[in-house]
Amino acid sequence: MIAGCATKQPAPQDEPVQETATVETEHIPAPVAEEDIEEDIYEDELMDEPELIIVDESQDEYERSLGELDASEISAETFVDDKHEILSIIEDLEQIMRKRDFPAWTKYLSDESRSYWSDAKNLSTLSGKLPGGGRVKLNSLKDYFEKFFIPARKGRVIDEIRYVTHDLVKAVQYKDDEDITTYMFERSGDTWVLHLDTDDQ
């Protein structure tokens, strides 16, 4: 070392700066109460699940629905599925009747029902049985819909179904331990169609 010369010290190096994540404060969510967190989680779980169907069918109702059939022929699960599908169709039919939408109504008819009540002879026979001393004349399937089908279902509340067979079901109002039959449905493929009463039944 040379006398009188100061040892040149290395320039202090800046200490490494740790990188920090940039947080945009405007996107920071407000504090959430614990009960709200639980509710949000519950709602998110429901979003991933199929639509829930709340059923109130009792064992007694299931047994009433079977009629003369055995539980081995119609399971409780089948009963619930059939009932909900049929009641959903009835809701559609109620809207159709309010609008008196004849073309929409015909889409729910079985082929047999459409053919039978398009026959002038059958319409004439029914006309003679209606109250009013023959004042109501049914001359077409549309007349049947407007002058007979709709009035016969006014004020009815459908709450249960009854199996006649695996593929033929009555939709009824169950009141005072009695069934008031309002609709008949028959299974057609994977859906249900309206089965209209005939004089042959």
TORGUGU-998100 format. One record per residue (C-alpha): residue number from 1; residue in three letters; x, z, y. Coordinates in Angstrom, 1 decimal. Example, Ala and Ser with C-alpha at 12.3 -4.5 7.8 and 13.67 -1.06 7.14 Angstrom:
BEGIN
<r i="1" aa="ALA" X="12.3" Z="7.8" Y="-4.5"/>
<r i="2" aa="SER" X="13.7" Z="7.1" Y="-1.1"/>
***
This chain:
BEGIN
<r i="1" aa="MET" X="0.0" Z="0.0" Y="0.0"/>
<r i="2" aa="ILE" X="1.4" Z="-0.9" Y="3.4"/>
<r i="3" aa="ALA" X="1.5" Z="2.0" Y="5.9"/>
<r i="4" aa="GLY" X="-0.8" Z="1.8" Y="8.8"/>
<r i="5" aa="CYS" X="-3.1" Z="-0.7" Y="7.3"/>
<r i="6" aa="ALA" X="-6.6" Z="0.4" Y="6.4"/>
<r i="7" aa="THR" X="-7.8" Z="-0.6" Y="3.0"/>
<r i="8" aa="LYS" X="-10.5" Z="-3.1" Y="3.4"/>
<r i="9" aa="GLN" X="-13.5" Z="-1.7" Y="1.7"/>
<r i="10" aa="PRO" X="-16.0" Z="-4.1" Y="0.1"/>
<r i="11" aa="ALA" X="-19.1" Z="-4.5" Y="2.1"/>
<r i="12" aa="PRO" X="-21.9" Z="-2.4" Y="0.7"/>
<r i="13" aa="GLN" X="-24.2" Z="-4.5" Y="-1.3"/>
<r i="14" aa="ASP" X="-27.9" Z="-4.1" Y="-0.8"/>
<r i="15" aa="GLU" X="-29.5" Z="-2.2" Y="-3.6"/>
<r i="16" aa="PRO" X="-31.7" Z="-4.4" Y="-5.8"/>
<r i="17" aa="VAL" X="-35.2" Z="-4.4" Y="-4.7"/>
<r i="18" aa="GLN" X="-37.8" Z="-4.1" Y="-7.4"/>
<r i="19" aa="GLU" X="-40.4" Z="-6.8" Y="-7.2"/>
<r i="20" aa="THR" X="-43.9" Z="-5.4" Y="-6.8"/>
<r i="21" aa="ALA" X="-47.1" Z="-7.2" Y="-7.6"/>
<r i="22" aa="THR" X="-48.9" Z="-8.4" Y="-4.5"/>
<r i="23" aa="VAL" X="-52.4" Z="-7.0" Y="-4.5"/>
<r i="24" aa="GLU" X="-55.0" Z="-8.5" Y="-2.3"/>
<r i="25" aa="THR" X="-56.9" Z="-5.6" Y="-1.1"/>
<r i="26" aa="GLU" X="-60.0" Z="-7.5" Y="-0.4"/>
<r i="27" aa="HIS" X="-60.5" Z="-8.1" Y="-4.1"/>
<r i="28" aa="ILE" X="-60.2" Z="-4.4" Y="-5.1"/>
<r i="29" aa="PRO" X="-63.5" Z="-3.3" Y="-6.5"/>
<r i="30" aa="ALA" X="-65.1" Z="-0.2" Y="-5.0"/>
<r i="31" aa="PRO" X="-65.1" Z="2.9" Y="-7.1"/>
<r i="32" aa="VAL" X="-67.7" Z="2.8" Y="-9.9"/>
<r i="33" aa="ALA" X="-69.6" Z="5.9" Y="-11.0"/>
<r i="34" aa="GLU" X="-69.2" Z="6.8" Y="-14.6"/>
<r i="35" aa="GLU" X="-72.9" Z="6.3" Y="-15.4"/>
<r i="36" aa="ASP" X="-72.7" Z="2.7" Y="-13.9"/>
<r i="37" aa="ILE" X="-69.7" Z="1.9" Y="-16.1"/>
<r i="38" aa="GLU" X="-71.7" Z="2.9" Y="-19.2"/>
<r i="39" aa="GLU" X="-74.6" Z="0.7" Y="-18.0"/>
<r i="40" aa="ASP" X="-72.4" Z="-2.3" Y="-17.3"/>
<r i="41" aa="ILE" X="-70.8" Z="-2.0" Y="-20.8"/>
<r i="42" aa="TYR" X="-74.2" Z="-1.8" Y="-22.3"/>
<r i="43" aa="GLU" X="-75.4" Z="-4.9" Y="-20.4"/>
<r i="44" aa="ASP" X="-72.2" Z="-6.8" Y="-21.4"/>
<r i="45" aa="GLU" X="-72.8" Z="-6.0" Y="-25.0"/>
<r i="46" aa="LEU" X="-76.4" Z="-7.3" Y="-24.8"/>
<r i="47" aa="MET" X="-75.2" Z="-10.5" Y="-23.3"/>
<r i="48" aa="ASP" X="-73.3" Z="-11.2" Y="-26.5"/>
<r i="49" aa="GLU" X="-76.2" Z="-10.3" Y="-28.8"/>
<r i="50" aa="PRO" X="-79.2" Z="-12.5" Y="-29.7"/>
<r i="51" aa="GLU" X="-82.3" Z="-11.8" Y="-27.7"/>
<r i="52" aa="LEU" X="-83.8" Z="-8.5" Y="-28.8"/>
<r i="53" aa="ILE" X="-87.4" Z="-8.5" Y="-30.1"/>
<r i="54" aa="ILE" X="-89.1" Z="-5.2" Y="-29.8"/>
<r i="55" aa="VAL" X="-91.5" Z="-4.9" Y="-32.7"/>
<r i="56" aa="ASP" X="-94.2" Z="-2.2" Y="-33.0"/>
<r i="57" aa="GLU" X="-95.6" Z="-3.2" Y="-36.3"/>
<r i="58" aa="SER" X="-96.4" Z="-0.3" Y="-38.5"/>
<r i="59" aa="GLN" X="-96.3" Z="0.0" Y="-42.3"/>
<r i="60" aa="ASP" X="-100.1" Z="0.2" Y="-42.2"/>
<r i="61" aa="GLU" X="-100.3" Z="-3.0" Y="-40.3"/>
<r i="62" aa="TYR" X="-98.0" Z="-4.7" Y="-42.7"/>
<r i="63" aa="GLU" X="-100.1" Z="-3.6" Y="-45.6"/>
<r i="64" aa="ARG" X="-103.3" Z="-4.8" Y="-43.9"/>
<r i="65" aa="SER" X="-101.7" Z="-8.1" Y="-43.3"/>
<r i="66" aa="LEU" X="-101.0" Z="-8.7" Y="-46.9"/>
<r i="67" aa="GLY" X="-104.7" Z="-8.8" Y="-47.9"/>
<r i="68" aa="GLU" X="-104.7" Z="-9.6" Y="-51.6"/>
<r i="69" aa="LEU" X="-101.1" Z="-10.7" Y="-51.7"/>
<r i="70" aa="ASP" X="-98.3" Z="-8.6" Y="-53.1"/>
<r i="71" aa="ALA" X="-95.3" Z="-7.4" Y="-51.1"/>
<r i="72" aa="SER" X="-93.1" Z="-9.4" Y="-53.4"/>
<r i="73" aa="GLU" X="-94.8" Z="-12.6" Y="-52.0"/>
<r i="74" aa="ILE" X="-94.4" Z="-11.6" Y="-48.3"/>
<r i="75" aa="SER" X="-91.6" Z="-9.4" Y="-47.2"/>
<r i="76" aa="ALA" X="-91.8" Z="-7.1" Y="-44.2"/>
<r i="77" aa="GLU" X="-89.2" Z="-9.3" Y="-42.5"/>
<r i="78" aa="THR" X="-91.2" Z="-12.5" Y="-43.1"/>
<r i="79" aa="PHE" X="-94.3" Z="-10.7" Y="-41.8"/>
<r i="80" aa="VAL" X="-92.6" Z="-9.8" Y="-38.5"/>
<r i="81" aa="ASP" X="-91.1" Z="-13.3" Y="-38.1"/>
<r i="82" aa="ASP" X="-94.5" Z="-15.0" Y="-38.8"/>
<r i="83" aa="LYS" X="-96.4" Z="-12.7" Y="-36.6"/>
<r i="84" aa="HIS" X="-94.1" Z="-13.2" Y="-33.6"/>
<r i="85" aa="GLU" X="-94.1" Z="-17.0" Y="-34.0"/>
<r i="86" aa="ILE" X="-97.9" Z="-17.1" Y="-34.3"/>
<r i="87" aa="LEU" X="-98.5" Z="-14.9" Y="-31.3"/>
<r i="88" aa="SER" X="-96.0" Z="-17.0" Y="-29.3"/>
<r i="89" aa="ILE" X="-98.1" Z="-20.1" Y="-30.2"/>
<r i="90" aa="ILE" X="-101.3" Z="-18.3" Y="-29.2"/>
<r i="91" aa="GLU" X="-99.7" Z="-17.5" Y="-25.8"/>
<r i="92" aa="ASP" X="-99.1" Z="-21.3" Y="-25.4"/>
<r i="93" aa="LEU" X="-102.6" Z="-22.0" Y="-26.4"/>
<r i="94" aa="GLU" X="-104.0" Z="-19.6" Y="-23.9"/>
<r i="95" aa="GLN" X="-102.2" Z="-21.4" Y="-21.1"/>
<r i="96" aa="ILE" X="-103.4" Z="-24.7" Y="-22.5"/>
<r i="97" aa="MET" X="-107.0" Z="-23.5" Y="-22.5"/>
<r i="98" aa="ARG" X="-106.8" Z="-22.2" Y="-18.9"/>
<r i="99" aa="LYS" X="-105.7" Z="-25.7" Y="-17.8"/>
<r i="100" aa="ARG" X="-108.1" Z="-27.4" Y="-20.2"/>
<r i="101" aa="ASP" X="-105.1" Z="-29.5" Y="-21.3"/>
<r i="102" aa="PHE" X="-106.6" Z="-31.4" Y="-24.2"/>
<r i="103" aa="PRO" X="-103.6" Z="-33.6" Y="-25.0"/>
<r i="104" aa="ALA" X="-101.4" Z="-30.5" Y="-25.2"/>
<r i="105" aa="TRP" X="-103.9" Z="-28.8" Y="-27.5"/>
<r i="106" aa="THR" X="-104.0" Z="-31.7" Y="-30.0"/>
<r i="107" aa="LYS" X="-100.3" Z="-31.3" Y="-30.6"/>
<r i="108" aa="TYR" X="-100.9" Z="-28.0" Y="-32.3"/>
<r i="109" aa="LEU" X="-103.6" Z="-29.4" Y="-34.6"/>
<r i="110" aa="SER" X="-103.1" Z="-30.0" Y="-38.3"/>
<r i="111" aa="ASP" X="-103.8" Z="-33.6" Y="-39.4"/>
<r i="112" aa="GLU" X="-106.7" Z="-32.5" Y="-41.5"/>
<r i="113" aa="SER" X="-108.3" Z="-30.6" Y="-38.5"/>
<r i="114" aa="ARG" X="-107.8" Z="-33.5" Y="-36.2"/>
<r i="115" aa="SER" X="-109.4" Z="-35.9" Y="-38.6"/>
<r i="116" aa="TYR" X="-112.4" Z="-33.7" Y="-39.5"/>
<r i="117" aa="TRP" X="-113.4" Z="-32.9" Y="-35.9"/>
<r i="118" aa="SER" X="-113.0" Z="-36.4" Y="-34.8"/>
<r i="119" aa="ASP" X="-115.8" Z="-37.4" Y="-37.2"/>
<r i="120" aa="ALA" X="-119.1" Z="-37.9" Y="-35.4"/>
<r i="121" aa="LYS" X="-121.2" Z="-36.6" Y="-38.3"/>
<r i="122" aa="ASN" X="-119.3" Z="-33.3" Y="-38.4"/>
<r i="123" aa="LEU" X="-119.6" Z="-32.9" Y="-34.6"/>
<r i="124" aa="SER" X="-123.3" Z="-33.6" Y="-34.8"/>
<r i="125" aa="THR" X="-123.8" Z="-31.0" Y="-37.5"/>
<r i="126" aa="LEU" X="-121.9" Z="-28.4" Y="-35.5"/>
<r i="127" aa="SER" X="-123.9" Z="-29.2" Y="-32.4"/>
<r i="128" aa="GLY" X="-127.1" Z="-28.3" Y="-34.2"/>
<r i="129" aa="LYS" X="-125.7" Z="-24.9" Y="-35.0"/>
<r i="130" aa="LEU" X="-124.7" Z="-23.9" Y="-31.5"/>
<r i="131" aa="PRO" X="-126.8" Z="-21.6" Y="-29.4"/>
<r i="132" aa="GLY" X="-128.8" Z="-23.2" Y="-26.6"/>
<r i="133" aa="GLY" X="-131.4" Z="-25.1" Y="-28.6"/>
<r i="134" aa="GLY" X="-129.3" Z="-28.3" Y="-29.0"/>
<r i="135" aa="ARG" X="-128.4" Z="-28.6" Y="-25.3"/>
<r i="136" aa="VAL" X="-124.7" Z="-28.7" Y="-26.2"/>
<r i="137" aa="LYS" X="-123.8" Z="-32.0" Y="-27.6"/>
<r i="138" aa="LEU" X="-120.4" Z="-32.6" Y="-29.2"/>
<r i="139" aa="ASN" X="-119.5" Z="-36.3" Y="-29.3"/>
<r i="140" aa="SER" X="-115.7" Z="-36.2" Y="-29.5"/>
<r i="141" aa="LEU" X="-112.8" Z="-34.0" Y="-30.4"/>
<r i="142" aa="LYS" X="-112.4" Z="-33.4" Y="-26.7"/>
<r i="143" aa="ASP" X="-115.9" Z="-32.1" Y="-26.5"/>
<r i="144" aa="TYR" X="-115.1" Z="-29.8" Y="-29.4"/>
<r i="145" aa="PHE" X="-112.1" Z="-28.4" Y="-27.5"/>
<r i="146" aa="GLU" X="-113.9" Z="-27.9" Y="-24.2"/>
<r i="147" aa="LYS" X="-117.4" Z="-26.9" Y="-25.3"/>
<r i="148" aa="PHE" X="-116.7" Z="-25.0" Y="-28.5"/>
<r i="149" aa="PHE" X="-113.1" Z="-24.1" Y="-29.0"/>
<r i="150" aa="ILE" X="-112.5" Z="-22.6" Y="-25.6"/>
<r i="151" aa="PRO" X="-115.8" Z="-20.6" Y="-25.2"/>
<r i="152" aa="ALA" X="-115.5" Z="-19.2" Y="-28.7"/>
<r i="153" aa="ARG" X="-112.2" Z="-17.5" Y="-27.7"/>
<r i="154" aa="LYS" X="-113.0" Z="-16.2" Y="-24.3"/>
<r i="155" aa="GLY" X="-112.0" Z="-12.5" Y="-23.9"/>
<r i="156" aa="ARG" X="-110.4" Z="-12.2" Y="-27.3"/>
<r i="157" aa="VAL" X="-107.3" Z="-10.1" Y="-27.7"/>
<r i="158" aa="ILE" X="-105.2" Z="-11.1" Y="-30.7"/>
<r i="159" aa="ASP" X="-103.0" Z="-8.3" Y="-32.1"/>
<r i="160" aa="GLU" X="-102.6" Z="-8.8" Y="-35.8"/>
<r i="161" aa="ILE" X="-102.4" Z="-11.4" Y="-38.5"/>
<r i="162" aa="ARG" X="-103.8" Z="-11.6" Y="-42.1"/>
<r i="163" aa="TYR" X="-102.4" Z="-13.7" Y="-44.9"/>
<r i="164" aa="VAL" X="-104.9" Z="-15.7" Y="-46.9"/>
<r i="165" aa="THR" X="-102.0" Z="-17.3" Y="-48.8"/>
<r i="166" aa="HIS" X="-98.3" Z="-17.6" Y="-48.1"/>
<r i="167" aa="ASP" X="-99.0" Z="-20.6" Y="-45.9"/>
<r i="168" aa="LEU" X="-102.4" Z="-19.8" Y="-44.5"/>
<r i="169" aa="VAL" X="-102.8" Z="-17.0" Y="-41.9"/>
<r i="170" aa="LYS" X="-105.7" Z="-15.6" Y="-39.8"/>
<r i="171" aa="ALA" X="-104.9" Z="-14.3" Y="-36.3"/>
<r i="172" aa="VAL" X="-107.3" Z="-11.5" Y="-35.6"/>
<r i="173" aa="GLN" X="-108.4" Z="-8.8" Y="-33.2"/>
<r i="174" aa="TYR" X="-108.3" Z="-5.5" Y="-35.1"/>
<r i="175" aa="LYS" X="-111.1" Z="-3.3" Y="-33.7"/>
<r i="176" aa="ASP" X="-112.9" Z="-0.3" Y="-35.2"/>
<r i="177" aa="ASP" X="-111.3" Z="-0.9" Y="-38.6"/>
<r i="178" aa="GLU" X="-112.6" Z="-4.5" Y="-38.6"/>
<r i="179" aa="ASP" X="-111.0" Z="-7.9" Y="-38.2"/>
<r i="180" aa="ILE" X="-112.4" Z="-10.4" Y="-35.7"/>
<r i="181" aa="THR" X="-110.9" Z="-13.7" Y="-36.7"/>
<r i="182" aa="THR" X="-110.0" Z="-16.0" Y="-33.8"/>
<r i="183" aa="TYR" X="-107.5" Z="-18.5" Y="-35.1"/>
<r i="184" aa="MET" X="-106.3" Z="-19.9" Y="-38.4"/>
<r i="185" aa="PHE" X="-102.8" Z="-21.2" Y="-38.8"/>
<r i="186" aa="GLU" X="-101.2" Z="-23.1" Y="-41.6"/>
<r i="187" aa="ARG" X="-97.6" Z="-23.4" Y="-42.3"/>
<r i="188" aa="SER" X="-96.3" Z="-26.9" Y="-41.7"/>
<r i="189" aa="GLY" X="-92.6" Z="-27.3" Y="-42.5"/>
<r i="190" aa="ASP" X="-90.8" Z="-24.6" Y="-40.5"/>
<r i="191" aa="THR" X="-93.6" Z="-24.0" Y="-38.0"/>
<r i="192" aa="TRP" X="-97.3" Z="-23.2" Y="-37.8"/>
<r i="193" aa="VAL" X="-100.2" Z="-25.4" Y="-36.8"/>
<r i="194" aa="LEU" X="-103.9" Z="-24.8" Y="-35.9"/>
<r i="195" aa="HIS" X="-106.2" Z="-25.0" Y="-38.9"/>
<r i="196" aa="LEU" X="-109.7" Z="-25.4" Y="-37.6"/>
<r i="197" aa="ASP" X="-112.8" Z="-24.2" Y="-39.6"/>
<r i="198" aa="THR" X="-114.8" Z="-26.8" Y="-41.3"/>
<r i="199" aa="ASP" X="-118.2" Z="-26.7" Y="-42.9"/>
<r i="200" aa="ASP" X="-116.5" Z="-27.1" Y="-46.3"/>
<r i="201" aa="GLN" X="-114.9" Z="-23.7" Y="-46.0"/>
***
